[in-house]
Amino acid sequence: MENLIFARHETFHPRYGWLKKGFDKASTDKAIFLKDDASVVFGVGKNMVKAIRYWCHAYKVLNTFPQKRNESEKFAPLVFGERLLSDTGWDPYLEDLASLWLLHWKLLQAPCYATTWHFVFNKFYKNVFTVEELVNSLKEYIYSNHPSLKVSDSSIVKDVNCLLRMYVEQTNSKILKEDSIDSPFTELNLIKNYGDSKHFTLNVGSKPGLVPEIIVATCLEYASIVEGKAKTFSIQRLLYEDGSPGLTFKLTENVLIESIEEVARSFPDISFSGTAGLIQFSYAQEPILLAEQILNLYYKNRRN
């Protein structure tokens, strides 16, 4: 896990409209986040401006300029941001739930700028947990793997609380809060309460809006990152390897295989192969280009 980063979100999870607004403003003014009137431009407080800047970077829709000495930080749109959020992009207002899954993938995709998020989805295997248990597991992981890294307990707690507010839907009217209903990512149903409001569980299997095209495109992206231009990739690695779609989305083998089979009906370059009883995901084209084709066709069909 690279780029060990904690609590850059100023305790604010991403709200509806933040990524689009941040992308649009930085597209026309690359220094907007550091301007004195940024709060007025975005219509939020200074800490929320910092949070918008952080999340736009963490979700890889904006990237910082290469810095020169004494030069202020500036942001520029990334290719993914252009494809998804530009006015002519795939889904600029994130009206399709599949787009939130794509953003979830980008958040955890290497390099990941949200360490606690990476830990929860890739390293944390407790079926049912409390806030305290998650905090303690994360502290133990940091101490065991990065003993020289000094991270305050308060930063870890802020991250854990932010993550849970971001993903867990609150249905109890007595504890319903504005910041919990203003997170689009609760719709993913990735983390749920278990039994009561103090216990949580990660939801493994099929989920709303997680369409086969998103699953297969991210598998191809992952294969491209890990194996370059190779033409096959192990199903088991796609399910269980650190940073894989299987862990990012909490997939079962059946969901993954059924998704590949469905997309293969429209893309004959995708198939399965097997050697010595090992199921392989096969693709005849360069994987990153094939992933783009799948997403382009998915969003084109959604618009028609």
C-alpha positions as CSV (number, residue, x, y, z in Angstrom):
1,M,0.0,0.0,0.0
2,E,1.6,3.3,-1.1
3,N,0.9,6.9,-0.3
4,L,0.0,6.4,3.4
5,I,-2.5,9.2,3.9
6,F,-4.9,9.8,6.8
7,A,-7.7,12.4,7.5
8,R,-7.2,14.7,4.6
9,H,-11.0,14.8,4.1
10,E,-11.4,17.3,7.0
11,T,-14.0,14.8,8.4
12,F,-16.3,15.3,5.4
13,H,-17.2,12.4,3.1
14,P,-17.9,13.3,-0.6
15,R,-21.4,14.9,-1.0
16,Y,-23.7,14.9,-4.0
17,G,-22.3,17.2,-6.7
18,W,-18.9,17.8,-5.1
19,L,-16.8,15.9,-7.7
20,K,-18.6,17.5,-10.6
21,K,-18.2,21.0,-9.1
22,G,-14.6,20.5,-8.2
23,F,-13.8,19.1,-11.7
24,D,-15.6,21.9,-13.5
25,K,-14.1,24.7,-11.4
26,A,-10.5,23.3,-11.7
27,S,-11.0,22.8,-15.5
28,T,-11.5,26.6,-15.9
29,D,-9.2,27.8,-13.1
30,K,-6.4,25.4,-12.1
31,A,-5.6,27.4,-9.0
32,I,-9.2,27.8,-7.7
33,F,-8.7,25.7,-4.6
34,L,-6.1,28.1,-3.2
35,K,-7.8,31.4,-4.0
36,D,-9.2,33.6,-1.2
37,D,-12.7,33.5,-2.6
38,A,-12.8,29.7,-3.1
39,S,-15.4,29.3,-0.4
40,V,-17.6,31.8,-2.2
41,V,-17.1,30.1,-5.6
42,F,-18.0,26.6,-4.2
43,G,-20.6,27.9,-1.8
44,V,-19.2,26.0,1.2
45,G,-16.8,26.6,4.1
46,K,-13.0,26.6,3.9
47,N,-12.7,23.1,5.4
48,M,-15.2,21.8,2.8
49,V,-13.2,23.4,0.0
50,K,-10.2,21.4,1.3
51,A,-12.4,18.2,1.4
52,I,-13.6,18.7,-2.2
53,R,-10.0,19.2,-3.3
54,Y,-8.9,16.0,-1.5
55,W,-11.7,13.9,-2.9
56,C,-11.3,15.1,-6.4
57,H,-7.7,14.0,-6.2
58,A,-8.4,10.8,-4.3
59,Y,-11.0,9.7,-6.9
60,K,-8.5,10.6,-9.7
61,V,-10.7,13.1,-11.5
62,L,-8.1,15.8,-10.9
63,N,-4.3,15.7,-10.5
64,T,-1.8,18.1,-9.1
65,F,0.7,19.8,-11.4
66,P,4.4,18.9,-11.3
67,Q,5.6,21.4,-8.8
68,K,8.3,23.9,-9.3
69,R,10.1,25.5,-6.4
70,N,8.0,28.1,-4.6
71,E,5.0,27.5,-7.0
72,S,1.5,27.1,-5.5
73,E,-0.3,23.9,-5.9
74,K,-2.5,23.7,-9.0
75,F,-4.9,21.0,-10.3
76,A,-5.7,19.8,-13.8
77,P,-8.3,17.3,-15.1
78,L,-7.3,13.7,-15.5
79,V,-8.4,11.5,-18.4
80,F,-10.8,9.6,-16.2
81,G,-12.3,12.9,-15.0
82,E,-12.8,14.1,-18.6
83,R,-14.4,10.8,-19.6
84,L,-16.8,10.7,-16.7
85,L,-17.6,14.2,-15.6
86,S,-17.1,16.6,-18.5
87,D,-20.4,18.0,-19.9
88,T,-20.1,15.5,-22.8
89,G,-18.8,12.7,-20.6
90,W,-20.2,9.3,-19.7
91,D,-22.3,10.5,-16.7
92,P,-21.4,14.0,-15.6
93,Y,-24.1,14.2,-12.9
94,L,-23.6,10.6,-11.7
95,E,-27.2,9.7,-12.4
96,D,-26.3,6.0,-13.0
97,L,-25.4,4.0,-9.9
98,A,-22.8,2.2,-12.0
99,S,-20.8,5.4,-12.1
100,L,-20.5,5.4,-8.3
101,W,-19.1,1.9,-8.5
102,L,-16.6,3.1,-11.1
103,L,-15.6,5.9,-8.7
104,H,-15.3,3.5,-5.8
105,W,-12.9,1.5,-8.0
106,K,-10.9,4.6,-8.8
107,L,-10.6,5.6,-5.2
108,L,-9.0,2.2,-4.3
109,Q,-7.0,1.8,-7.5
110,A,-3.3,2.2,-7.1
111,P,-2.0,4.7,-6.2
112,C,-4.6,5.0,-3.4
113,Y,-4.7,8.2,-1.5
114,A,-7.2,6.9,1.1
115,T,-5.2,4.5,3.3
116,T,-8.0,3.5,5.6
117,W,-10.3,2.8,2.7
118,H,-7.6,0.5,1.2
119,F,-7.2,-1.3,4.5
120,V,-10.9,-1.9,5.0
121,F,-11.5,-3.4,1.6
122,N,-8.2,-5.2,1.1
123,K,-6.7,-6.1,4.5
124,F,-9.6,-6.3,7.0
125,Y,-11.2,-9.7,7.2
126,K,-13.4,-9.6,10.3
127,N,-17.0,-10.5,9.3
128,V,-18.7,-8.4,12.0
129,F,-17.0,-5.5,13.7
130,T,-17.5,-2.4,15.8
131,V,-15.8,1.0,15.3
132,E,-13.4,0.2,18.1
133,E,-12.4,-3.2,16.6
134,L,-11.8,-1.6,13.2
135,V,-9.8,1.3,14.7
136,N,-7.6,-1.2,16.7
137,S,-7.1,-3.5,13.7
138,L,-6.0,-0.5,11.6
139,K,-3.6,0.7,14.3
140,E,-2.1,-2.8,14.6
141,Y,-1.7,-3.0,10.8
142,I,0.1,0.3,10.7
143,Y,2.4,-0.6,13.6
144,S,3.2,-4.0,12.2
145,N,3.9,-2.9,8.6
146,H,5.1,0.7,9.1
147,P,6.6,0.9,12.6
148,S,8.3,4.2,11.9
149,L,5.1,5.9,10.8
150,K,3.5,8.1,13.4
151,V,-0.2,8.4,13.0
152,S,-2.3,10.0,15.7
153,D,-5.2,8.0,17.1
154,S,-7.5,10.9,16.3
155,S,-6.7,10.7,12.6
156,I,-7.5,7.0,12.5
157,V,-10.8,7.5,14.3
158,K,-11.7,10.4,11.9
159,D,-11.0,8.1,9.0
160,V,-13.0,5.2,10.3
161,N,-16.0,7.4,11.2
162,C,-15.9,9.2,7.8
163,L,-15.8,5.8,6.0
164,L,-18.7,4.4,7.9
165,R,-20.8,7.6,7.4
166,M,-20.0,7.4,3.8
167,Y,-21.1,3.8,3.1
168,V,-23.6,2.8,5.8
169,E,-27.2,3.8,5.2
170,Q,-28.9,5.0,8.4
171,T,-32.5,3.9,8.6
172,N,-33.2,4.7,12.3
173,S,-35.0,8.0,12.3
174,K,-33.6,8.8,15.8
175,I,-30.0,8.8,14.6
176,L,-30.6,10.0,11.1
177,K,-28.2,12.9,10.4
178,E,-27.8,15.2,7.4
179,D,-24.3,14.1,6.7
180,S,-25.4,10.4,6.5
181,I,-28.2,11.0,4.0
182,D,-26.0,13.3,1.9
183,S,-23.6,10.5,0.8
184,P,-24.3,9.0,-2.6
185,F,-22.1,6.0,-1.7
186,T,-24.6,4.6,0.8
187,E,-26.5,3.4,-2.3
188,L,-23.8,0.9,-3.0
189,N,-24.8,-1.2,0.0
190,L,-21.1,-2.2,0.6
191,I,-21.1,-1.9,4.4
192,K,-24.3,-2.5,6.4
193,N,-25.3,-2.5,10.0
194,Y,-25.4,-6.0,11.5
195,G,-28.0,-6.5,14.2
196,D,-27.8,-3.0,15.7
197,S,-26.3,0.4,15.0
198,K,-22.9,-0.5,16.7
199,H,-22.0,-3.5,14.6
200,F,-21.2,-3.6,10.9
201,T,-20.5,-6.1,8.1
202,L,-19.0,-5.9,4.6
203,N,-21.6,-7.1,2.0
204,V,-20.2,-9.8,-0.2
205,G,-21.9,-10.8,-3.4
206,S,-24.1,-9.1,-6.0
207,K,-25.1,-5.5,-5.2
208,P,-27.4,-2.8,-6.7
209,G,-26.0,-1.1,-9.8
210,L,-22.8,-3.2,-10.0
211,V,-23.3,-4.1,-13.6
212,P,-21.2,-6.7,-15.4
213,E,-19.6,-4.0,-17.7
214,I,-18.2,-2.2,-14.6
215,I,-16.9,-5.5,-13.2
216,V,-15.3,-6.7,-16.4
217,A,-13.8,-3.3,-17.3
218,T,-12.2,-3.0,-13.9
219,C,-10.8,-6.5,-14.2
220,L,-9.2,-5.5,-17.5
221,E,-7.8,-2.3,-15.9
222,Y,-6.4,-4.3,-13.0
223,A,-4.8,-6.9,-15.3
224,S,-3.3,-4.1,-17.4
225,I,-1.7,-2.5,-14.3
226,V,-0.4,-5.8,-12.8
227,E,0.5,-7.7,-15.9
228,G,0.8,-5.2,-18.7
229,K,-0.2,-6.5,-22.1
230,A,-0.6,-10.1,-21.0
231,K,-3.6,-11.9,-22.6
232,T,-4.7,-14.0,-19.6
233,F,-5.3,-13.5,-15.9
234,S,-6.2,-15.9,-13.1
235,I,-9.8,-15.7,-11.8
236,Q,-8.5,-16.3,-8.3
237,R,-6.2,-13.3,-8.5
238,L,-9.0,-11.1,-9.8
239,L,-11.0,-12.2,-6.7
240,Y,-8.4,-12.2,-3.9
241,E,-5.3,-10.3,-4.8
242,D,-4.6,-7.0,-3.0
243,G,-6.2,-4.2,-5.0
244,S,-8.3,-6.5,-7.1
245,P,-11.9,-5.9,-8.3
246,G,-12.9,-9.0,-6.2
247,L,-11.8,-7.3,-2.9
248,T,-12.7,-3.8,-4.0
249,F,-16.3,-4.8,-4.8
250,K,-16.5,-7.8,-2.4
251,L,-17.4,-10.2,-5.2
252,T,-18.1,-13.9,-5.1
253,E,-16.6,-16.2,-7.8
254,N,-20.1,-16.8,-9.3
255,V,-20.8,-13.1,-9.7
256,L,-17.4,-12.5,-11.3
257,I,-17.8,-15.5,-13.8
258,E,-21.4,-14.6,-14.7
259,S,-20.3,-11.0,-15.4
260,I,-17.5,-12.1,-17.7
261,E,-19.9,-14.5,-19.5
262,E,-22.5,-11.8,-20.0
263,V,-20.0,-9.2,-21.4
264,A,-18.4,-11.8,-23.6
265,R,-21.7,-12.1,-25.5
266,S,-21.1,-8.6,-26.9
267,F,-17.3,-8.7,-26.9
268,P,-16.0,-12.0,-28.4
269,D,-12.4,-11.0,-27.6
270,I,-13.2,-11.9,-24.0
271,S,-13.4,-15.6,-23.0
272,F,-12.3,-18.2,-20.4
273,S,-9.4,-20.5,-20.8
274,G,-8.2,-23.3,-18.5
275,T,-5.0,-25.1,-17.9
276,A,-4.4,-27.8,-15.2
277,G,-7.9,-27.0,-13.7
278,L,-7.1,-23.3,-13.3
279,I,-9.7,-20.9,-14.8
280,Q,-8.2,-18.0,-16.7
281,F,-9.8,-14.8,-17.8
282,S,-8.6,-14.3,-21.4
283,Y,-8.8,-11.3,-23.7
284,A,-7.5,-11.0,-27.2
285,Q,-6.9,-7.2,-27.2
286,E,-4.7,-4.9,-25.1
287,P,-6.7,-5.0,-21.8
288,I,-6.8,-1.2,-21.1
289,L,-8.2,-0.5,-24.6
290,L,-10.8,-3.2,-24.3
291,A,-11.9,-1.8,-20.9
292,E,-12.4,1.6,-22.5
293,Q,-14.5,0.0,-25.3
294,I,-16.7,-1.8,-22.8
295,L,-17.4,1.4,-20.8
296,N,-17.9,3.5,-23.9
297,L,-20.5,1.0,-25.2
298,Y,-22.2,0.7,-21.8
299,Y,-22.7,4.5,-21.4
300,K,-23.7,4.9,-25.0
301,N,-26.4,2.3,-24.6
302,R,-27.6,4.0,-21.4
303,R,-28.0,7.3,-23.2
304,N,-30.0,5.8,-26.0
